[in-house]
Amino acid sequence: METRTITTRKCIRTRYASRRRYRRSYHEKTMENGTRQFKLPTGQLLATYKSGYVRRCDSSDRIWQLNPKYQREVRWVMLNGTELTTQRFTTWSRALIWSGMARLKFLHDYAKKNYLNK
């Protein structure tokens, strides 16, 4: 039952990706680990990962994360002389997109906004 459900979900995601308005505007490559790469007519390479990340891969040394950013507070306990102190810092984090369909939708909207309508 579980295998059938997973297979059905994969089929739905594949159909969603192939039925988009710009389906002839990109080339898709799927890897065994769940990574899906899309090459746009502009030469841009966009990828979704099973881990929840969406990235723009321009070259081998530049891979840009596209996931939405948010600020969060982290706390560190440090030794200050002989005293333990807790310090607070505000850092940026990326929101992971766990659903495969949501990653495809996010990637499509990003490509449409930045590359396909120009």
N, C-alpha and C positions, 0 to 999 in steps of 0.2 A: 504494500500500500504506500509506504514512504517513498520508494523508488518511483512509482507512478506519479506521485504528487510532484516530486522534483522534476521529472521529465516534462510534465505538463507545464510547470512554471517556466522551464527553459524554452519550451515551444512558444509560450505566450510572449516572453521577452523578445525572442527572435522575430516573431510576427510584428511586434510593436516597432522594433528597430527597422524592419524592412518596409513597413507601410507609412513611414514618415513622409512628409511632403517632399523632402530632399533626398529620397532614397537612392536616386541615381547620381547624386552629387558627392557620394563618398564611397570609399572602398573599406569593407570591414574585414578584420582579421581576428579570429577567436583562438585563444590559447588554452591548453589543458588545465591551467591553474585558475581559470575563470576570468582572466584578463581579456577585455575586448578593446581592440584598437580600431579607430576610424580615421582614414586619411581623407581630408577634404580636398576639393578641387584647387584650393588656394595653396596646397602643399602642407597645411598644418596637420599634425598628428595628435589626435585626442584619444585618451584611453580611460576606461573605467576598470576598477579593480575589485575583486571579490571582498577585499578588506574594507571597502567603503570609501575609498579615495577616488577622485576624478582628477586627472592630470592632463596638462598640455606638454607634449614631448617634442620640443623643437629640434634638439640635437642630443647627442649622447651625454653632453655635460650639462645641459639645462633642462630640467624637468620641473614644471611649475604646478603647484597644487591649486586647484580651482574650487575646492570645497568652501562653503561659507565660513567666515571667520567670526569668532566671538571672543570677548575678554573674560578671563576668569582669574580668581584670586588663588594663589598658592601660598602655603606656609612652610617655612623651613625652621627646624630647630638647630641652632648653632651654638658652639662653645665660644663664648666671649670672655676670654681670660679663664676664670674658673667658674663662671656663671653660665647656665643654659638659658638662652634667649630664643624666643620665637619671633621670626620676622615674616612680614607679609609682603608679597610682591604681586603685581598685576601683570599677567602675560597674555599673549594671543594664542588661541587654539583653533583647530579646524574641526568642524562638525562632520562626523562620518555619516555617509548615506548608506544605510544598511540594505535597503531594498534594491534589487536589481532593476526593477522598473523605474524606481525613483532616480537612480543613477543615470539611466538612459534619458529620462525626461530632463534632468538637470543638464546633461551633456548636450542634448538637442537644443534646449533653450539658450545655452551659452554659445553654441556654434551659430545659431540663427541670429543672435544679437551681435556677435563680434565678427563673423566671417561671411555668412551666406547672403546677407542682404546688402552688401556693399557693391 
